[in-house]
Amino acid sequence: MLYVQQSLGPSEELIHIGKFHWMYTVSSFMSIFWGLFGAIVVVVMAHHAYIFMGKLPPDIGYMESMKILHPGVRIFSFLVFIFGLVKFAQMMVIKATTEIAITNSRLVYKRGLIARHVGEISIDRIEGVNVLQPILGRIFNYGRIMIRGMGVGEVLLPPIEDPIAFRRAIEEAKER
């Protein structure tokens, strides 16, 4: 919360801080899992294709066949795994560099590692707040918030924990 705390005005106080839900972290780790799974599927499919074409004996193991497989298959398998790692890193950087806060006068949404993108909406300019919760979001208490403001259109926030409390905090800030 470094940016939000630095940008507070003299009479401004924090009402609520939006935090990413733990399911976001789980889904980022699942990117590694799916990358590894995809890499294994590529190797297994190539292994069976080589056996079907007669280039490998039927009783050879997967590790031995890795030495015989075409380098393009091995490179593609490696790239599938790297894609999963890159997706994980991207999601974790987004989580680490995003700040969402409600003060008594504005809503602040800051994102970005090198280039900073800050969206601020004055509380009195917010027309409506929609809570978007899928079934798992209802069960595990997370969701996305869509904020409609006058002159700014719609702002869709990333998945946060307890979106109902976040909406209540916006309503509380509007009443002050």
LOTOR-48398 format. One record per residue (C-alpha): z, x, y; residue number from 1. Coordinates in nm, 2 decimals, padded with zeros to 4 digits, m for minus. Last residue first. Layout:
! LOTOR-48398
<rec up="Z" east="X" north="Y" fivex="NUM"/>
...
***
This chain:
! LOTOR-48398
<rec up="00.48" east="m01.96" north="01.05" fivex="176"/>
<rec up="00.32" east="m02.24" north="00.86" fivex="175"/>
<rec up="00.00" east="m02.05" north="00.80" fivex="174"/>
<rec up="00.20" east="m01.76" north="00.65" fivex="173"/>
<rec up="00.37" east="m02.00" north="00.41" fivex="172"/>
<rec up="00.03" east="m02.14" north="00.30" fivex="171"/>
<rec up="m00.10" east="m01.79" north="00.24" fivex="170"/>
<rec up="00.22" east="m01.71" north="00.04" fivex="169"/>
<rec up="00.17" east="m02.03" north="m00.16" fivex="168"/>
<rec up="m00.19" east="m01.91" north="m00.25" fivex="167"/>
<rec up="m00.05" east="m01.57" north="m00.37" fivex="166"/>
<rec up="00.22" east="m01.75" north="m00.57" fivex="165"/>
<rec up="m00.05" east="m01.95" north="m00.74" fivex="164"/>
<rec up="m00.25" east="m01.64" north="m00.81" fivex="163"/>
<rec up="00.04" east="m01.49" north="m01.02" fivex="162"/>
<rec up="m00.12" east="m01.16" north="m01.11" fivex="161"/>
<rec up="m00.45" east="m01.06" north="m00.95" fivex="160"/>
<rec up="m00.81" east="m01.06" north="m01.07" fivex="159"/>
<rec up="m01.03" east="m00.93" north="m00.78" fivex="158"/>
<rec up="m01.05" east="m01.13" north="m00.45" fivex="157"/>
<rec up="m01.35" east="m01.34" north="m00.36" fivex="156"/>
<rec up="m01.41" east="m01.37" north="00.01" fivex="155"/>
<rec up="m01.61" east="m01.67" north="00.13" fivex="154"/>
<rec up="m01.78" east="m01.72" north="00.46" fivex="153"/>
<rec up="m01.66" east="m01.51" north="00.75" fivex="152"/>
<rec up="m01.71" east="m01.75" north="01.05" fivex="151"/>
<rec up="m01.42" east="m01.98" north="00.96" fivex="150"/>
<rec up="m01.27" east="m01.86" north="00.64" fivex="149"/>
<rec up="m01.30" east="m01.96" north="00.28" fivex="148"/>
<rec up="m01.08" east="m01.77" north="00.04" fivex="147"/>
<rec up="m01.16" east="m01.74" north="m00.33" fivex="146"/>
<rec up="m00.86" east="m01.62" north="m00.54" fivex="145"/>
<rec up="m00.90" east="m01.48" north="m00.89" fivex="144"/>
<rec up="m00.67" east="m01.53" north="m01.18" fivex="143"/>
<rec up="m00.36" east="m01.42" north="m01.37" fivex="142"/>
<rec up="m00.07" east="m01.60" north="m01.53" fivex="141"/>
<rec up="m00.11" east="m01.49" north="m01.90" fivex="140"/>
<rec up="m00.18" east="m01.84" north="m02.04" fivex="139"/>
<rec up="m00.35" east="m01.98" north="m01.73" fivex="138"/>
<rec up="m00.56" east="m01.66" north="m01.70" fivex="137"/>
<rec up="m00.65" east="m01.68" north="m02.06" fivex="136"/>
<rec up="m00.80" east="m02.02" north="m02.00" fivex="135"/>
<rec up="m00.98" east="m01.91" north="m01.69" fivex="134"/>
<rec up="m00.82" east="m01.92" north="m01.35" fivex="133"/>
<rec up="m01.00" east="m01.95" north="m01.02" fivex="132"/>
<rec up="m00.76" east="m02.05" north="m00.74" fivex="131"/>
<rec up="m00.94" east="m02.18" north="m00.43" fivex="130"/>
<rec up="m00.80" east="m02.12" north="m00.08" fivex="129"/>
<rec up="m00.93" east="m02.31" north="00.22" fivex="128"/>
<rec up="m01.00" east="m02.30" north="00.59" fivex="127"/>
<rec up="m00.85" east="m01.96" north="00.68" fivex="126"/>
<rec up="m00.90" east="m01.89" north="01.05" fivex="125"/>
<rec up="m00.52" east="m01.93" north="01.13" fivex="124"/>
<rec up="m00.44" east="m01.66" north="00.88" fivex="123"/>
<rec up="m00.67" east="m01.41" north="01.05" fivex="122"/>
<rec up="m00.90" east="m01.26" north="00.80" fivex="121"/>
<rec up="m00.93" east="m00.89" north="00.74" fivex="120"/>
<rec up="m01.18" east="m00.72" north="00.52" fivex="119"/>
<rec up="m01.16" east="m00.34" north="00.48" fivex="118"/>
<rec up="m01.42" east="m00.12" north="00.31" fivex="117"/>
<rec up="m01.32" east="00.24" north="00.29" fivex="116"/>
<rec up="m01.58" east="00.50" north="00.18" fivex="115"/>
<rec up="m01.42" east="00.77" north="m00.03" fivex="114"/>
<rec up="m01.20" east="00.56" north="m00.26" fivex="113"/>
<rec up="m01.28" east="00.20" north="m00.17" fivex="112"/>
<rec up="m01.10" east="m00.13" north="m00.12" fivex="111"/>
<rec up="m00.90" east="m00.30" north="00.15" fivex="110"/>
<rec up="m00.83" east="m00.67" north="00.15" fivex="109"/>
<rec up="m00.59" east="m00.78" north="00.44" fivex="108"/>
<rec up="m00.49" east="m01.14" north="00.51" fivex="107"/>
<rec up="m00.36" east="m01.19" north="00.86" fivex="106"/>
<rec up="m00.08" east="m01.31" north="01.09" fivex="105"/>
<rec up="00.25" east="m01.33" north="00.89" fivex="104"/>
<rec up="00.12" east="m01.06" north="00.66" fivex="103"/>
<rec up="m00.07" east="m01.12" north="00.33" fivex="102"/>
<rec up="m00.17" east="m00.82" north="00.13" fivex="101"/>
<rec up="m00.44" east="m00.69" north="m00.10" fivex="100"/>
<rec up="m00.49" east="m00.32" north="m00.15" fivex="99"/>
<rec up="m00.76" east="m00.17" north="m00.38" fivex="98"/>
<rec up="m00.78" east="00.21" north="m00.44" fivex="97"/>
<rec up="m00.59" east="00.24" north="m00.77" fivex="96"/>
<rec up="m00.74" east="m00.06" north="m00.93" fivex="95"/>
<rec up="m01.10" east="00.02" north="m00.83" fivex="94"/>
<rec up="m01.05" east="00.38" north="m00.95" fivex="93"/>
<rec up="m00.92" east="00.24" north="m01.28" fivex="92"/>
<rec up="m01.23" east="00.01" north="m01.32" fivex="91"/>
<rec up="m01.47" east="00.30" north="m01.25" fivex="90"/>
<rec up="m01.29" east="00.54" north="m01.49" fivex="89"/>
<rec up="m01.30" east="00.28" north="m01.77" fivex="88"/>
<rec up="m01.67" east="00.21" north="m01.70" fivex="87"/>
<rec up="m01.74" east="00.59" north="m01.71" fivex="86"/>
<rec up="m01.56" east="00.62" north="m02.04" fivex="85"/>
<rec up="m01.76" east="00.34" north="m02.20" fivex="84"/>
<rec up="m02.09" east="00.49" north="m02.07" fivex="83"/>
<rec up="m01.98" east="00.82" north="m02.22" fivex="82"/>
<rec up="m01.95" east="00.66" north="m02.56" fivex="81"/>
<rec up="m02.30" east="00.51" north="m02.53" fivex="80"/>
<rec up="m02.42" east="00.85" north="m02.41" fivex="79"/>
<rec up="m02.28" east="01.02" north="m02.72" fivex="78"/>
<rec up="m02.46" east="00.78" north="m02.95" fivex="77"/>
<rec up="m02.78" east="00.83" north="m02.76" fivex="76"/>
<rec up="m02.74" east="01.21" north="m02.79" fivex="75"/>
<rec up="m02.68" east="01.19" north="m03.16" fivex="74"/>
<rec up="m02.98" east="00.96" north="m03.22" fivex="73"/>
<rec up="m03.20" east="01.19" north="m03.00" fivex="72"/>
<rec up="m03.08" east="01.49" north="m03.20" fivex="71"/>
<rec up="m03.23" east="01.33" north="m03.52" fivex="70"/>
<rec up="m02.98" east="01.29" north="m03.80" fivex="69"/>
<rec up="m02.94" east="01.58" north="m04.04" fivex="68"/>
<rec up="m02.61" east="01.72" north="m03.92" fivex="67"/>
<rec up="m02.46" east="01.37" north="m03.87" fivex="66"/>
<rec up="m02.56" east="01.30" north="m04.23" fivex="65"/>
<rec up="m02.28" east="01.52" north="m04.35" fivex="64"/>
<rec up="m02.02" east="01.33" north="m04.15" fivex="63"/>
<rec up="m02.15" east="00.99" north="m04.26" fivex="62"/>
<rec up="m02.13" east="01.08" north="m04.63" fivex="61"/>
<rec up="m02.43" east="01.13" north="m04.86" fivex="60"/>
<rec up="m02.46" east="00.92" north="m05.18" fivex="59"/>
<rec up="m02.79" east="00.76" north="m05.10" fivex="58"/>
<rec up="m02.98" east="01.09" north="m05.04" fivex="57"/>
<rec up="m03.12" east="01.12" north="m04.69" fivex="56"/>
<rec up="m03.48" east="01.11" north="m04.57" fivex="55"/>
<rec up="m03.57" east="00.83" north="m04.80" fivex="54"/>
<rec up="m03.66" east="00.58" north="m04.53" fivex="53"/>
<rec up="m03.38" east="00.35" north="m04.64" fivex="52"/>
<rec up="m03.13" east="00.64" north="m04.64" fivex="51"/>
<rec up="m03.25" east="00.74" north="m04.29" fivex="50"/>
<rec up="m03.21" east="00.38" north="m04.17" fivex="49"/>
<rec up="m02.86" east="00.36" north="m04.32" fivex="48"/>
<rec up="m02.75" east="00.67" north="m04.13" fivex="47"/>
<rec up="m02.93" east="00.55" north="m03.81" fivex="46"/>
<rec up="m02.74" east="00.22" north="m03.83" fivex="45"/>
<rec up="m02.41" east="00.41" north="m03.89" fivex="44"/>
<rec up="m02.46" east="00.65" north="m03.60" fivex="43"/>
<rec up="m02.55" east="00.37" north="m03.35" fivex="42"/>
<rec up="m02.26" east="00.16" north="m03.47" fivex="41"/>
<rec up="m02.02" east="00.45" north="m03.42" fivex="40"/>
<rec up="m02.14" east="00.50" north="m03.06" fivex="39"/>
<rec up="m02.11" east="00.13" north="m02.99" fivex="38"/>
<rec up="m01.75" east="00.12" north="m03.13" fivex="37"/>
<rec up="m01.66" east="00.43" north="m02.92" fivex="36"/>
<rec up="m01.80" east="00.26" north="m02.60" fivex="35"/>
<rec up="m01.64" east="m00.07" north="m02.70" fivex="34"/>
<rec up="m01.30" east="00.10" north="m02.73" fivex="33"/>
<rec up="m01.34" east="00.29" north="m02.40" fivex="32"/>
<rec up="m01.43" east="m00.03" north="m02.22" fivex="31"/>
<rec up="m01.13" east="m00.19" north="m02.39" fivex="30"/>
<rec up="m00.91" east="00.04" north="m02.19" fivex="29"/>
<rec up="m01.05" east="m00.12" north="m01.87" fivex="28"/>
<rec up="m00.99" east="m00.47" north="m02.02" fivex="27"/>
<rec up="m00.63" east="m00.38" north="m02.09" fivex="26"/>
<rec up="m00.59" east="m00.25" north="m01.73" fivex="25"/>
<rec up="m00.73" east="m00.58" north="m01.59" fivex="24"/>
<rec up="m00.50" east="m00.77" north="m01.83" fivex="23"/>
<rec up="m00.20" east="m00.60" north="m01.67" fivex="22"/>
<rec up="m00.27" east="m00.80" north="m01.35" fivex="21"/>
<rec up="m00.37" east="m00.63" north="m01.03" fivex="20"/>
<rec up="m00.12" east="m00.67" north="m00.75" fivex="19"/>
<rec up="m00.13" east="m00.89" north="m00.44" fivex="18"/>
<rec up="00.14" east="m00.81" north="m00.18" fivex="17"/>
<rec up="00.31" east="m01.10" north="m00.01" fivex="16"/>
<rec up="00.48" east="m01.17" north="00.32" fivex="15"/>
<rec up="00.44" east="m00.83" north="00.50" fivex="14"/>
<rec up="00.56" east="m00.83" north="00.86" fivex="13"/>
<rec up="00.38" east="m00.81" north="01.19" fivex="12"/>
<rec up="00.57" east="m00.78" north="01.52" fivex="11"/>
<rec up="00.46" east="m00.43" north="01.60" fivex="10"/>
<rec up="00.13" east="m00.45" north="01.42" fivex="9"/>
<rec up="00.09" east="m00.34" north="01.06" fivex="8"/>
<rec up="m00.21" east="m00.10" north="01.00" fivex="7"/>
<rec up="m00.01" east="00.19" north="00.84" fivex="6"/>
<rec up="00.16" east="m00.04" north="00.59" fivex="5"/>
<rec up="m00.17" east="m00.20" north="00.49" fivex="4"/>
<rec up="m00.33" east="00.14" north="00.45" fivex="3"/>
<rec up="m00.06" east="00.29" north="00.23" fivex="2"/>
<rec up="00.00" east="00.00" north="00.00" fivex="1"/>
***
